Amino acid sequence: MQYYPEVPMWWYGAIGSISFAFLCITIKIIPTQLPIWAAIIAIILSFLLSVPISMLEAITNQHLSAAVAYDLLAGYMLPGRPIAITIFKTIGYLTICQGSNFAGDLKLGHYMKVPPRIMFIIQIVPTVITCVWTTFIQEWMLNNVEDICTPRQEQGFVCPGPTVFATASVMFGAIGPHRLFSPGAP
């Protein structure tokens, strides 16, 4: 592996900068109610938590989720904004998950003697393709599958993951953690 050239840090910086620019543009164009400063806080927290959570997962083979912590923090920071809280949690939680998975894939590539630059490319290119393709498929399904995400959907497209996200956004965004967990709350 020492004969293969390493991936330059500016490649990671370029991907991160482009992704952050898309995030900021999306937050501003779509009415998400999420201020950019809150997105930056979610990213900073993800950077701080990524290594400890990844180490715990590597050592114990148990996934430690920070999703509820992101919900709680965003609920106090952005009260009354359920969509913003969902996006805050998505940015923070999925950054940790994807970073941990990416590190594991790079480790596997190292063990299998795949050159680092090739490993980087075969991680990034499918990710970009998947982002676009998944968006088109999701949009098609939401417009063409009858009763999608309802309990009566015949083929079983009941959407349990989005239901959990929606419940959390209502609980921490619309109701708010201050009404649930603060002193004097029921």
C-alpha positions as CSV (number, residue, x, y, z in Angstrom):
1,M,0.0,0.0,0.0
2,Q,3.0,2.3,0.6
3,Y,3.6,2.5,-3.2
4,Y,0.2,3.9,-4.0
5,P,-0.2,7.7,-3.8
6,E,-2.5,8.9,-1.0
7,V,-5.6,10.9,-1.6
8,P,-4.7,14.6,-1.3
9,M,-6.5,16.4,1.6
10,W,-7.7,19.1,-0.9
11,W,-9.9,16.4,-2.5
12,Y,-11.8,16.0,0.7
13,G,-11.8,19.7,1.2
14,A,-13.3,20.2,-2.3
15,I,-16.0,17.7,-1.7
16,G,-16.8,19.2,1.7
17,S,-16.9,22.7,0.3
18,I,-19.1,21.8,-2.6
19,S,-21.5,19.9,-0.3
20,F,-21.6,22.7,2.2
21,A,-22.4,25.2,-0.6
22,F,-25.2,23.0,-1.8
23,L,-26.5,22.7,1.8
24,C,-26.5,26.5,2.2
25,I,-28.2,27.1,-1.1
26,T,-30.9,24.5,-0.4
27,I,-31.5,25.9,3.1
28,K,-32.0,29.4,1.6
29,I,-34.0,28.4,-1.5
30,I,-36.4,26.0,0.2
31,P,-38.4,27.4,3.2
32,T,-36.8,25.1,5.8
33,Q,-36.9,27.6,8.7
34,L,-33.3,26.4,9.5
35,P,-30.8,29.2,9.8
36,I,-27.4,28.6,8.4
37,W,-25.8,29.1,11.8
38,A,-27.8,26.1,13.1
39,A,-26.6,24.0,10.2
40,I,-23.0,24.9,11.0
41,I,-23.6,23.9,14.6
42,A,-24.9,20.5,13.5
43,I,-21.8,20.0,11.4
44,I,-19.4,21.1,14.1
45,L,-21.1,18.7,16.6
46,S,-20.8,15.9,14.0
47,F,-17.1,16.5,13.7
48,L,-16.7,16.5,17.4
49,L,-18.8,13.3,17.9
50,S,-17.7,11.3,14.8
51,V,-14.4,9.9,16.3
52,P,-15.8,8.8,19.7
53,I,-18.9,7.3,18.3
54,S,-17.0,5.5,15.5
55,M,-14.5,4.2,18.1
56,L,-17.3,2.9,20.3
57,E,-18.8,1.2,17.3
58,A,-15.5,-0.3,16.2
59,I,-14.7,-1.6,19.6
60,T,-18.1,-2.9,20.7
61,N,-19.8,-3.5,17.3
62,Q,-22.8,-1.6,18.7
63,H,-24.2,1.5,17.0
64,L,-24.6,4.5,19.3
65,S,-27.2,6.9,17.9
66,A,-27.0,10.6,18.6
67,A,-30.3,11.3,16.8
68,V,-32.3,12.0,20.0
69,A,-29.5,14.3,21.3
70,Y,-29.8,16.3,18.0
71,D,-33.6,16.4,18.4
72,L,-33.3,17.7,21.9
73,L,-30.6,20.3,21.2
74,A,-32.5,21.6,18.1
75,G,-35.7,21.6,20.0
76,Y,-34.2,24.1,22.5
77,M,-32.4,26.1,19.8
78,L,-35.2,26.3,17.3
79,P,-38.5,26.1,19.2
80,G,-41.7,25.8,17.1
81,R,-39.8,24.8,13.9
82,P,-40.4,21.1,13.2
83,I,-39.0,21.1,9.7
84,A,-35.9,22.9,10.8
85,I,-35.4,20.4,13.6
86,T,-35.7,17.5,11.2
87,I,-33.1,19.0,8.9
88,F,-30.8,19.8,11.8
89,K,-31.0,16.1,13.0
90,T,-30.5,14.8,9.5
91,I,-27.4,17.0,8.9
92,G,-25.9,16.0,12.3
93,Y,-26.9,12.4,12.6
94,L,-26.3,11.4,9.0
95,T,-22.9,13.1,8.9
96,I,-21.7,10.9,11.7
97,C,-23.2,7.8,10.2
98,Q,-21.8,8.4,6.7
99,G,-18.4,9.4,8.0
100,S,-18.2,6.3,10.1
101,N,-19.3,4.1,7.1
102,F,-16.8,5.9,4.8
103,A,-13.9,5.3,7.2
104,G,-14.9,1.6,7.5
105,D,-15.0,1.3,3.7
106,L,-11.6,2.9,3.4
107,K,-10.2,0.5,6.0
108,L,-11.6,-2.4,4.1
109,G,-10.1,-1.1,0.9
110,H,-6.7,-0.8,2.6
111,Y,-6.9,-4.4,3.8
112,M,-7.8,-5.5,0.3
113,K,-5.0,-3.5,-1.2
114,V,-7.2,-1.2,-3.3
115,P,-5.3,2.0,-4.1
116,P,-6.6,4.9,-2.0
117,R,-7.4,7.2,-4.9
118,I,-9.4,4.5,-6.6
119,M,-11.2,3.8,-3.3
120,F,-12.0,7.5,-3.0
121,I,-13.4,7.6,-6.5
122,I,-15.5,4.5,-6.1
123,Q,-17.0,6.0,-3.0
124,I,-17.7,9.5,-4.3
125,V,-19.1,8.7,-7.8
126,P,-21.8,6.2,-6.7
127,T,-22.7,8.6,-3.9
128,V,-23.4,11.4,-6.3
129,I,-25.3,9.1,-8.7
130,T,-27.3,7.7,-5.8
131,C,-28.3,11.2,-4.6
132,V,-29.8,12.1,-7.9
133,W,-31.3,8.7,-8.7
134,T,-32.9,8.3,-5.3
135,T,-34.5,11.7,-5.5
136,F,-36.1,10.9,-8.9
137,I,-37.3,7.5,-7.6
138,Q,-38.8,9.0,-4.4
139,E,-40.5,11.8,-6.4
140,W,-42.0,9.2,-8.8
141,M,-43.2,7.0,-6.0
142,L,-44.8,9.8,-4.0
143,N,-46.7,10.9,-7.2
144,N,-47.6,7.4,-8.6
145,V,-48.0,4.9,-5.7
146,E,-51.5,5.0,-4.4
147,D,-51.8,5.5,-0.6
148,I,-48.1,5.5,-0.1
149,C,-47.0,6.1,3.5
150,T,-50.4,5.2,4.9
151,P,-51.3,2.2,7.0
152,R,-53.7,1.0,4.2
153,Q,-51.1,0.8,1.4
154,E,-51.6,-2.6,-0.3
155,Q,-47.9,-3.4,-1.2
156,G,-46.6,-2.5,2.2
157,F,-45.1,1.0,1.5
158,V,-46.0,2.3,4.9
159,C,-42.8,4.3,5.4
160,P,-41.8,3.4,9.0
161,G,-38.5,5.5,8.9
162,P,-40.2,8.7,7.8
163,T,-42.9,8.1,10.3
164,V,-40.3,8.0,13.1
165,F,-38.7,11.2,11.8
166,A,-42.1,12.9,11.5
167,T,-43.0,11.9,15.1
168,A,-39.8,13.2,16.4
169,S,-40.2,16.5,14.5
170,V,-43.7,17.0,16.0
171,M,-42.5,16.0,19.5
172,F,-39.4,18.2,19.6
173,G,-40.4,20.8,17.1
174,A,-44.1,21.5,17.4
175,I,-44.5,20.6,21.1
176,G,-40.9,21.3,22.2
177,P,-38.6,19.8,24.7
178,H,-39.2,22.7,27.1
179,R,-42.8,21.5,27.5
180,L,-41.7,17.9,27.9
181,F,-38.5,17.9,29.9
182,S,-38.0,21.3,31.5
183,P,-38.7,22.1,35.2
184,G,-42.4,22.2,35.8
185,A,-43.3,20.2,32.7
186,P,-45.6,17.3,33.1
